[in-house]
Structure formats: structure tokens, C-alpha cells
Amino acid sequence: MDIVQVLRAIILGIVQGLTEYIPISSSAHLIIVPWLFGWKDPFVTSLSFDVALHLGTLLAVIWFFAEDWVRLIRAWFASIAQRQIGDDPDRRLAWLLVIGCIPGAIVGVLAESKITALFHEANQPIQPSAMIAMAVIIAVLGAALFLADRLATHLRQMGNLLLKDAIVIGLAQAVAIFPGVSRSGSTITTGLAMGLKRETAARFSFLLSAPIIAGAGAKSLLEIYQKLKIDPGMKSELIYFPIGFIAAAISGYFCIRFLLRYLQNHSTNLFVYYRWALAALIIVVALLRPVA
């Protein structure tokens, strides 16, 4: 095991954990970081490592909201058994999460691999045009977050969520298949635009992300299993799986805790400014760096 690659796996795991829940786009950062530093390790773009990172952040959101998940799952099954939701807030929230996940699940199954290929294919150099397009997406979504935070009135709490809120936020989550949009960014932005409190928008965003990450992870694990049967040599990529998984889980957990506390008393301007600065950096580097 190469110590340099181990360190890179840890760094990328931490990057995934931080950027999955802070509204700055994890998918973009997992492309940007290796691109900026010229990392060409095969495992960086391997399916198994990508799965490890996403399962790590899945563990983080399950771990952090463990009590909520137990309560919501029980409420969901109870609503099915009794065939009613009634006035139970947990039953309502459980069903809103289920409904909100549907758009993202459909788009993920039908288009995720195609969209990802537009920006980066495994073992292929990233084109400057793709990086510039990603930078534009990062900047535009930063502007949307800025406007949603600045113009909307943030008064609504979790108990005020309606069916239309879940559908609209779910549609926003579906757009996050484009690198640079950010799953948390699109859902938090939409929640803020619909008048949710900042912390409430983030909390609903995090809960909504878990089923999508779990579904995508299960699909990818099946793909890995099928590829291993064809190419046993792929096992060498799995050595970095636990490293990325643990780093993403730990950093993701602390990131969720930080953001929920931060948004109680702060706006999202910090993340907006970061997105704009990152977009400018990407465009400058893409224009000045020689084409590979």
C-alpha cells in the first residue's frame, strides 16, 4: 500500500464528507481536487472508491440522525399498517421524505451516468471546457443560494412542510446530478426560497439525501460485484475502500453537526462567497493550464 495514495484517499474522504452536506458540491470537489493537484491515481476515479466515499457520508447522516430515523421508520410502518397518517408529525414527515426522493431516484437511474460522463470519464484527462462549464454551474447556484437566503422570509419550521414543498425540493435534488449543483445546495436553496428556516431547510435536506445516497450506493455495489466476476483484478482497487469510507463518515458527521449549529445564527453567505471564489479559480486555471 502506497503511503502517498493512502494520504490522498484520506484527503478525498474528508473532502467528500465536508462537501456532501455543506452546499458547495461534493461531486464537483471530487473532480476539482485531483484536477488541481494533478493526481492521476487510478483509484481516484474508480467506481469502488466513489462508492466508499458516498457510503461513508450515508453512514454519517444515519449516525447523526439515528434517533430521528428510528422514530420516522416506525411512524412510516405504522401509517401503512393503520392506513392513515392523521395528525402525527412523524408520519407526515416520513411520507414527505419518501415522496421527495422520487424525482431524484428517477433521474438518477435514467441519467446520472450520462451526465457524469459529460464532465469526466474514468482514466481520461478532464477537458478545460468541462471544468469551465462546472465553474459556471457552481457560480450560478451560488447566486441562487444568495438570493434565496437574502429575499425569502425564513419563518417556517419542519411541522409546516406541505406536500408541494416536498415535491419541489425533491425536484431540486434531482438537478444535483450535474457536478457543481450540490445536492445539499439545491435542496437547501429551494427550502430557503420556500420560506423555511435555515436550520430546517438543512435538516430536511440531510434527511432527504439519505435514501438517494443509499439507493445509488446499492446500485453501484451491484455494479462492482458484477465487474469483479468479469475482472478479478479489480480487487486491487478495493484496498482504498475502507480508508475513504472511514474518512468520509467521520468528516461528514462533524460537518452535519457544524452546519446545523452554524445556520441557527448565520446566513449562507460564507458558502456563496466560497462558491464564487472557487468558480473564479477553476476558470483561471482551466484557461492558463496547458491542455493534457
SVG drawing of the C-alpha trace seen along z (x, -y; Angstrom):
<svg xmlns="http://www.w3.org/2000/svg" viewBox="-56 -40 60 54">
<polyline fill="none" stroke="black" stroke-width="0.4" points="0.0,0.0 1.5,-3.3 1.5,-5.9 1.0,-8.8 -2.1,-7.1 -3.3,-6.4 -3.0,-10.1 -4.8,-11.0 -7.6,-8.6 -7.9,-10.2 -7.9,-13.7 -10.6,-12.8 -12.7,-11.1 -12.5,-14.3 -13.4,-16.4 -16.4,-14.2 -17.6,-14.3 -17.3,-18.1 -18.8,-18.9 -21.6,-16.4 -23.5,-18.4 -22.1,-21.9 -23.8,-23.4 -20.7,-23.6 -21.0,-20.3 -19.2,-17.1 -19.2,-15.7 -17.5,-18.9 -14.8,-18.8 -14.0,-15.1 -13.2,-16.2 -11.6,-19.5 -9.1,-18.4 -7.4,-15.7 -7.5,-18.0 -5.9,-20.9 -3.1,-18.8 -2.6,-16.6 -3.4,-13.3 -3.7,-10.5 -4.0,-7.5 -6.4,-5.0 -8.3,-4.5 -9.3,-8.2 -11.8,-7.7 -12.6,-4.1 -16.2,-3.1 -15.3,-1.3 -13.7,-4.3 -16.6,-6.6 -19.0,-4.1 -16.8,-4.1 -17.0,-7.8 -20.7,-8.0 -21.4,-5.1 -19.3,-6.9 -21.4,-10.0 -24.5,-7.8 -23.3,-6.4 -22.7,-9.9 -26.3,-11.1 -27.7,-7.8 -25.4,-8.1 -26.2,-11.7 -30.0,-11.4 -30.2,-7.8 -33.0,-8.7 -34.9,-10.5 -34.6,-7.6 -35.9,-5.1 -38.8,-7.3 -39.6,-8.1 -39.3,-4.4 -41.6,-3.3 -44.1,-6.0 -44.0,-5.1 -44.7,-1.4 -47.4,-2.4 -49.1,-4.6 -49.1,-1.7 -50.4,0.8 -53.2,-1.6 -53.7,-3.0 -53.7,-6.6 -51.3,-9.4 -53.6,-11.5 -52.0,-14.4 -48.9,-12.5 -46.0,-14.8 -43.6,-11.9 -45.9,-10.0 -46.3,-13.2 -42.5,-13.8 -41.8,-10.2 -44.1,-10.3 -42.9,-13.7 -39.3,-12.3 -40.5,-9.3 -42.3,-11.5 -39.4,-13.9 -37.0,-11.2 -39.0,-10.0 -37.8,-12.7 -34.1,-12.2 -34.4,-8.4 -35.9,-8.5 -33.4,-11.0 -30.5,-9.1 -31.5,-5.8 -32.1,-7.3 -29.4,-10.0 -26.7,-10.1 -24.1,-8.1 -24.7,-10.1 -24.4,-13.4 -21.2,-12.4 -19.6,-11.3 -20.1,-14.8 -17.8,-16.2 -15.3,-13.4 -14.7,-9.8 -12.5,-7.4 -8.8,-7.4 -9.4,-10.3 -8.0,-13.8 -10.6,-16.4 -11.2,-18.9 -10.9,-22.6 -14.3,-23.3 -15.9,-20.8 -14.2,-22.5 -15.3,-25.9 -18.9,-24.6 -18.7,-23.2 -17.4,-26.6 -20.3,-28.4 -22.8,-26.0 -21.0,-26.5 -21.3,-30.3 -24.9,-30.3 -26.0,-28.1 -24.1,-30.3 -26.1,-33.3 -29.4,-31.3 -28.4,-30.5 -27.6,-34.1 -30.9,-35.3 -32.9,-32.6 -31.3,-33.5 -31.5,-37.3 -35.0,-37.7 -37.1,-35.0 -38.6,-35.2 -37.3,-32.2 -40.1,-31.5 -41.4,-28.0 -40.4,-25.0 -40.5,-21.3 -44.0,-20.9 -45.1,-23.5 -43.9,-21.4 -46.5,-20.6 -46.7,-18.1 -45.9,-20.7 -42.7,-21.6 -41.5,-18.0 -42.2,-17.7 -40.4,-20.9 -37.4,-20.2 -37.3,-16.7 -37.2,-18.1 -34.3,-20.4 -32.5,-17.3 -32.8,-15.7 -30.9,-18.6 -27.9,-17.8 -26.7,-15.1 -24.9,-17.9 -21.5,-18.4 -21.3,-21.8 -25.0,-22.0 -24.7,-20.2 -27.4,-18.0 -27.5,-19.9 -27.0,-23.2 -30.0,-22.7 -32.3,-21.4 -31.3,-24.0 -31.6,-26.8 -35.1,-25.6 -36.1,-25.2 -35.0,-28.7 -36.8,-30.1 -40.0,-28.5 -39.6,-30.3 -38.1,-27.6 -35.8,-28.5 -32.2,-27.9 -31.7,-25.1 -35.0,-23.5 -34.0,-23.6 -30.7,-22.0 -32.2,-19.3 -34.8,-18.3 -32.1,-18.4 -29.9,-16.0 -32.8,-13.6 -33.9,-13.7 -30.4,-12.8 -30.1,-9.5 -32.5,-7.3 -31.0,-8.7 -27.4,-8.0 -28.4,-4.5 -30.1,-3.7 -27.2,-4.9 -24.8,-3.1 -26.7,0.2 -26.9,-0.2 -23.1,-0.8 -22.3,2.1 -24.1,4.4 -22.1,3.0 -18.9,3.6 -19.9,7.2 -20.7,7.8 -17.4,6.3 -15.4,8.3 -16.8,11.5 -15.6,10.4 -12.3,8.8 -10.9,10.2 -8.0,7.8 -10.4,5.0 -9.9,6.3 -6.7,4.2 -8.9,1.0 -10.8,2.2 -7.8,1.6 -8.6,-2.1 -12.4,-1.4 -12.2,-1.3 -9.9,-4.3 -12.2,-6.6 -15.2,-5.2 -14.0,-6.0 -12.6,-9.4 -15.9,-10.4 -18.1,-9.1 -16.2,-11.0 -15.8,-14.2 -19.5,-14.0 -20.8,-13.6 -18.9,-16.6 -19.9,-18.6 -23.6,-18.0 -23.2,-19.0 -21.3,-22.1 -23.7,-23.3 -26.9,-22.8 -25.4,-24.9 -24.0,-27.5 -27.2,-28.1 -29.1,-28.8 -27.4,-32.2 -25.7,-32.8 -26.7,-33.2 -25.3,-31.1 -23.2,-34.0 -19.9,-32.2 -20.8,-29.3 -21.9,-31.7 -18.6,-33.6 -16.7,-30.3 -18.6,-29.1 -17.8,-32.3 -14.2,-32.2 -13.9,-28.5 -15.6,-29.2 -13.1,-32.0 -10.1,-29.8 -11.3,-27.0 -11.8,-29.3 -8.4,-30.9 -6.6,-27.5 -8.5,-26.0 -7.6,-28.9 -3.9,-29.0 -3.1,-25.3 -1.8,-23.6 -4.2,-21.0 -3.2,-17.5"/>
</svg>
